[in-house]
Amino acid sequence: MKFPMLRALMVGNVLEVYDFLLYSLFVSILSPLFFPSSDPLTALMTGFSVFAVGYAARPIGAIVFGHWGDKYGRKKTLMGTLILMAVSTIGIGLLPTYEVIGVFAPLLLVSFRFLQGFSNGGETAGAAILGLEQTDKTRQGFIGGLIRFSTSIGTVLATLMGLLFINDFMPEWAWRIPFFLGGLVGFSGIYLRRILKDTIIQKPVKMPLLDVIQNYPLSFLKTIGVGGFSHVAFYVLAGYMNPTLHTKGLISSFDLMMMNMTITLVYAFLLPLSGYYSDKIGLRRLMIWGALGQMVLALPMLMVYAEGSFWSLLFAQMVFLMLSSAFIAPSSAYLNTLFPVECRYSGVALGACLGTALFGGTTPLICSKLAALLGPLSPAFYVMAMALIGLIALGQFSGKKNVLAPT
């Protein structure tokens, strides 16, 4: 793959993730402006509900954009996802508050948040699919790792905006600036994507998703398993462990953001390295090592966390992220092998979204409940169980409708 095409896919991916995550970082500011309540906690909980709307919309977007990508081409679909994300993000930045337009303010905010999630459901998988379809087989892991790297950079940029604009000295309207920037820069990504070359689908099928369900059911289940476990490690660290340290008063809000940004940045640079190594030893083999490593080290890491030593925990998290990158970096290339080209977008996009929604996105809540019921070490067993699901998803199966599809 030529660099301009890779750049177009990565820049679009960075902006897509950046725009999608901004709301979660600014929810404490947006909640009282759009969901006024005499109880600040009630307003915040309502704001988090809107955050969940974005995740609920992702599988719907995966179905729609997956269908379009398989039927009408990857390039047109990826242009559409980026346009939709840019427009909805600018829309949030321009939105009048409840004080100005009343009940229409929260309704419009929910609508824009839905559109963000809808767009995201088709973007991440689609960018990886198109990029890998244009890549030599000897570099599949590395290119897949680079595309995963771009999503982490989007997370880092969004966090930087949070650090800069969530401050008492900023004017009340300052929260709008990151949304404006994300939306406007998104249109530059649309310009860059004009040079994308589309994948030629010789024999398109009428209903790609139906083809997936009828002819590749185990491949679809494996995609859900891989998609679910891929994000568990990161959500355990950034979504459960570190916020819990903040809740206990062991680290400040600023330290929490800095810690999460640090592990995200380290994680980002580990991804292409792991992808490169997977091309040397095999995609599936490195993923198995990554899953086994997380299974073995989950309990020791939770033991370090229970002791409350900041630097020991940070080191343990780095080691754990290295193992996580070994699983997730080659995963895009691996998932591409599970479906033929005519239904690949539908199968990978929806399967990965469902896996993330069912397992990855619920990880912080499940870990919190387990810790409250069974003690601080119990989330380790959830990680072990998810690692087992990931390993099962990497298994080889026989049978006409269950074999790995050719690339």
Secondary structure as UniProt FT lines:
FT   HELIX           3..34
FT   HELIX           40..72
FT   HELIX           74..94
FT   HELIX           98..101
FT   TURN            102..103
FT   HELIX           104..133
FT   HELIX           137..139
FT   HELIX           140..165
FT   TURN            168..169
FT   HELIX           172..175
FT   HELIX           176..192
FT   HELIX           193..195
FT   HELIX           208..215
FT   HELIX           217..230
FT   HELIX           232..234
FT   HELIX           235..241
FT   HELIX           242..247
FT   TURN            248..249
FT   HELIX           253..281
FT   HELIX           283..307
FT   HELIX           310..328
FT   TURN            329..330
FT   HELIX           331..336
FT   TURN            337..338
FT   TURN            341..343
FT   HELIX           344..355
FT   HELIX           356..360
FT   TURN            361..362
FT   HELIX           363..374
FT   TURN            376..378
FT   HELIX           379..393
FT   TURN            400..402
//
